[in-house]
Amino acid sequence: MKPALLFAFAATACAQNYTAQKIDEQGVPIIRLTDADHAVEVSIMPSAGNRAYQMLVHGKNILYTAATDLVQYQKRPPLDGVPFLAPWANRLNEPAFWANGKKYSFNLTLGNVAARGLPIHGLLQTSDYWKVTEVAAGADSAHVTSRLEFWRYPELMAQWPFAHEYEMTYSLSRGVLEVRTTVVNLSTEPMPVVLGFHPFYRIPDVPRDEWTGHVPARQAVITDDRLIPTGEFKPMDLPDPFPLKGRTLDNGYFDLIRDSEGRAVFSIEARGKKVEVLFGRNYPAAVVWEPAGREFICFEPMAGITDAVNLNHDGKYPGLQTVAAGGIWTESFWIRASGI
């Protein structure tokens, strides 16, 4: 966008409570959504996995991030903010996956599968293939929509040979950020949907040892020593609320408890401050990661439990989601804060 057009757009958008701006910050293209009435500002970097890296509430960031030098952040995005994990989220039990009765093995020489012993976090966590298709603000919200055409890239199709597209919309309204993801299957076979997100949350100005958490689940996922689910579950074993002090978690949860709108509400709170994350119905599972000594917790919305695609083939997980040939899958999760 030319500077004059950018200025005109920004000036028009700033005349409203909600603004959506496509700007350069430190020379890096970003999208900034603002809700002035609720003092919420969200920044997204499309060239770094289309990642939201900052959500300021009254000037305080409720996302854990290292994004201070945006040039370096763009070059080497760390695991923070709100990373998108696809076509699969978290770990697989081998460098391969099963779909429609066929085994697809990864080509590890391509260098785009993060193995770490086992394949983890998909192919798109830091991708710069996202293209912004709309940036707009109105009387009730501000949003940005971006698209990644997976089928265009041979190195991606070599690993996950289903022609498909992703569309992601970040929408800010009434102080709440919605992250909506749509998958369009352009291939001739059903495609497994095992994507997820890995968001990092924090309560500003309060040490993590003072936080308490809430995980709305009836079942915990049983895993082996590689953190791969066995296909078995056990009753929820976290107290509610649970103190984060002295606790380390890297656990999966299932059979989520939902409110009247079908949303499962996860939260952390301390000193009257609260950060909440709401999962839509097509996120039936969660991973909660809380490593020792770090000032964050991750509530990860998952389209299936870890390794769902291979567990389903083994007859151990009947809940695998798929999107039919020519079909569409879509779901949202929401982030909101109070008392900050």
N, C-alpha and C positions, 0 to 999 in steps of 0.2 A: 504494500500500500504506500502511495506517495505521501510525503510529510504533510502536504496541504490537505489531502483527503483524510489522513489520520487525525489531524487537528480538528477538522470539521466534524468528523465522527465523534471524537472524544468530547467536543464541546456540546454537541447535541445530546449525547448520552448523559453527560454530567448535569443536564437540566432536569433529570429525573432523580427519584430516590435510588433507583437501580441503574447501575452503569455496567457496561461490558466493553472493555477496551483491548485492542490488539496493539501492543506497544513493544518497544525495545527497552530492556533494563540491563545495564552493564554490557550493551551490545548484543544481548540474547533476546530473541523474540519470545514474548510471553503473552498470555491472556490474563487479564485481571477483571474479576467480577466483584462488584461492590453493592452492598445493601446498607445505605447510609443510616436509615432509621434504626437498624439493629446493630450498627457499627461492626459489620462483618465484611471482611475482604479476603477473597480467595485468589491465589495465583497458580497458574498452570503452565507448564513448560511442554508444549507438544513435541519438541525435538528430543525429549528425554523420556520416552515411553508414554507420552501424553499424561504426565504425572502432575497431580496437585502437590506442590511442595510447601505450601503455606496457607493456613487458614487463621487469619487474625480475627480475634474477638476482642473488641475494645483495645486493639493494639497488641494483644498477646497471642502468640502462636500456639494453637492447640495440637498442631502436628509436630512430631519430632523430626527434625531435618538438619542436615549439615549445609544447606544451601545459603551460604553467605557470598562466596565467590561464584557467581552464576556461570561464568565462562568455564571454570574447572568442573563445576557441577554438570554442565551440559556435556563436557567431554567424557567424564567418568562418573555417571550418576551412581551414588551408593544406594544401598537398600534402606530407604527412609521415605518420608512423605506418604503418598498413596500409590504404591506400585501396582501395575496390572500384570497378572500372571496368566499367560495363555500360550498355546492351546491347553496346557495343563497347569494346575497350581500345585505347589509343593512337590513332594517326592513321588517318583515311580520306583517300583521294586527291581527294575532292570532297565538297561538302555533300549527299551522297546515298549510298544503298547499294542493292545489287541482292539480291533474294531471289526464288527460284522464277521466274526469268525476267522479273521486273518491277522497274523502278527506282522507288525511294521517295526523294523529295527532301525535305530538311529545311525547315521553316518557321523561318527565322532570326529572324523578328520576335518569336517567343515568348521569346527570350532564354535558353533552357535548353540551347543547344548552344554549347559553348566552342569558337569557331572558331580563333582565333589563326592565321589564314591558312587552316588546314585544321581540320575537326572533330576534336576530341581528347578522350579520356578519358570518353566516354559521357555519360550523363544523371544518374547516381546518386552521383557521388563525394562529395557533401556532403548527400545527401538526408536529410530528417527524417521520411520516410514509413515507416521501419522500426518494427515493433511486436514487442516482446519477448513470446514465447509460452511460454518455459520457462527457469527458472533453478534449477539443482539440483546437488547434490554427493552423492557416495557414497563407498564404500570405495576405489574405484580411480580416480576422476576427478571433476572439476568442469566444468560446462558451462553455456553460455547459448545458446538458439536464438531467432532472430528471423526475421520474415517481412516481405517487401515485396510487396504485391499491385499489381503494375505496372498491371494492367488497370483499376484503380479511378480512374486519374488521366488526364483528357483531355489535359493538356499533354504527358504522356509518350507516350500512344498516338498523338498527332498526329505524333510524330517516328519512332516505331518501332511500327507498327500491328499488333503481334502480342500478343494477350492472353496474359499469362504471369505467373508468380510466382517469386520467389526465396526460398529459405530458407537461412540461414547459421547454422552452429553453430561456436562457439569452444569447444574442449574441451581441458582441461589435465590431463595424466596423465604421471606419472613424469618431470616436468620438461620435457615436450615439449608445445608448443601445436599442436593441429591446427585448421586452418581449412577447414571442409567447406562447400561450396556446392552447392545443388540448384536446378535450373531445372525448372519444370513448365510445359509448353506447353499452354495452354487454348484455343488458336486452332484453326482448321480446316485450317491449312497447316503444313508443316515450317518451323521457325524456325532461322535460322543461330545458332550459338553461337560468339561471338568475344569473350567476356568475358575479364577478367583482373584481376590485382591489381598494385599499385605499391608494394610494401613498401620501407621505408628501414631499413637495418641499420648498426650501428656496433659497434666494440669499445671499451667504456668504458675511459677512462684511458690509452689508447694513441693517439698521433697517427696519422692516416690514412697518412702517409708511411711508416710502419713495417708497414702491413698487406700481406699477400699474398692473392691471390684464386684461386679454382678455379671454372672454368666447364666442366661436363661435356657438351661438345657436339662433334660431328664436323664441323658445317657452320656457317658464318657467312652471314647474310643480306646480299645486295647491295642497296643502296638508291640512290635518286637524290639530288639535292641538297636535297630536301625531307624526307629520311629516310623516303620511301615505298619499300617493296621493289619491285624490278623483276620478281620472280618467279624470279630466278637466285640461286644459292648458290655459295660457294667453300669450300675446305677451311678448317677452324678455323685462325685466324691468331694466337691468343693463346698465349704460352708458358704452361706449367703446372708450378708455380704462376706467376702473373704479379704483379709488384710494382705497387701502386697509385700509388706516387710518380711524379709527373710525367706521369701518364696521364689522358686524358679519354676516356670511352666513352659512346656512346649507340647501341648496336649490338644487332641481333637475332641469335639463335642457334637452330639447328634440329638435328634428328637427335640428340637428347640421349642420352647414355650412362647406362644405368640399372643399379641394383644388383639383387640376386637377388629383391627384392620389387617390382621395377618402378619404383623411385623414382630420380629424377635428383638428385644431391646437389651443391648449390652451397655455397661457403664462403668466409669470410675468416678469417684468423688472424694472430696476432702475440703474442710473449712468452708462449707456451703457452696463450693464450686463443683460443677458436674459436667462431664463430657459423655454424651450418649451416642451410640451407633445402632441403627435400626436395619435389620436384614429383611428384604422381601422374601416371599414364599419360595422362589426358585433358588434361594440360598439356604438349603436345608441343613448345612453343616458349618462348623467354625473350627478354626485353629486359634488357640490363644497362646501367644508367645510373650514371655516375660523373663528375660535372662537376668541373672544376678548382677547387681551393680549398675544397671542401666536405667536412665530416667524416662522410660516409656513402657507401654504395653501395646501389643498388637491384637486386635479383634479382627480376624480374617474371614470375610464372607466367602464361602466355598460352594460351588455348584454340586459338589459331592465330597465325600470324605477323601482324605489323602489316598492316592493310588486307586481311586474308584474304578477307573477304566479297566485295570488288570484284575482287580478283585471281582468285578462283575463277570469277566470271562471265566474266572475260577469258580463261579457259583457262590461267592461269599458276600456279594453286595448287590441286591436286586434293585437298588434305588438309582442306578445310573440314568442320567438324563441324556437324551439325544435330540438332535434337530433333524427332521426329515429332509430328504433331497428337495431343494427348492423352498424349504421352510425357514422360519424365523424363531429365534429364542430371544427373550428379553427379560431383564430384571434390574432392580435398583437397590441400593442401600443409601442410607441417609446419615448425616453427621450434624449434631446440634450441641450447643453448650449453654449452660446457665450459670449465673453467679460470678461470671468472669468479667 
